[in-house]
Amino acid sequence: MNKEEIIEKLKPIVKPFVKDETAFNAINEKTHFITDLNINSANLVDIVLDVEEAFSIEIDNESMEKMLDLEQTILIIQEKLSTK
């Protein structure tokens, strides 16, 4: 699965938690969940759980801690998908 496909699949997962619609509309792989989209850290856990379900993967705590921006999230998803 390429980056663009992953971003498109992530958008509906992230959207309910976004506080900054303008930043969401400009989402790209450099977008940071907390600083750019104003998503609080508690909601990041919800996003991770939704990502696990959407991609049928399991994300360990170490990986979860790195999922602060789209770039890292994409890399982690790709890594988990490749080892499935």
N, C-alpha and C positions, 0 to 999 in steps of 0.2 A: 504494500500500500504506500503510495507516494505522499509527500508532505501536503499537497493541495487536497487530496482525498481525506486525509486525516483532519485537516483544518475544517473542511466542510462538515465532517462528522462531529467535530468538537463544538461547532457554533451553537447548535440547539442545546447542547449540554451546558454550556457556559452562560448563554443568554439570560436565563431566569435569575442569575446571581449578579448580573452586571449593573453597576450604579451609574456608569457613564456611557450612554448610548452612542455618542459621537465617537468615542474611542473604540467601541465595539464595531461600529460600521467601518472602521479603518483597520480592523484586526489583521495582523500578519504574524510571521513567526517570531518577531522580536517583541511582540506584545507581552507585557508583564501583567499577571493576573491582579496583583495587589495594587501596584502603583499606577498602572494604566487604566485598568477596568474597575478599580475601587472595590474589588471583591474581598470580603474579610476572610481571615484565615479559617474560621469555622466552616465557611461555605466551600473552601478549597477541599475539605474532607468529603463533602457531598459530591463535588465535581469528580474527585478521584474514584469514589464508589460508582458513580454513573459511567465513568470512562471504563472501569473494569467490566461493567455489564455490557456496554455498547460494543466493546472490542473483544469481549470474551477472554479477558486476560486477568492475571492476578498481579497486583502492584504491591511490592513489599514496602516496609516503612522507610528504608533507605532511599528507594526510588521516589516515594511519595514526597519526601522532604526536598527533593530536587525539582519537583514539578511547580515551579513558581512562574515560569513563562512558557509561551507556546513552543519555543525552540526545544527546551528540555523535555517538555511533555511529548512532543512529536518523537524525539529520539528514544525516550523510554517506551512509548507505544510500539515503535518500530522494532526495538530490541526484544520486547516481550512477544510480539507477533512472530518474530523470526525463530524464537525458541519454543514455540507452541507445537 
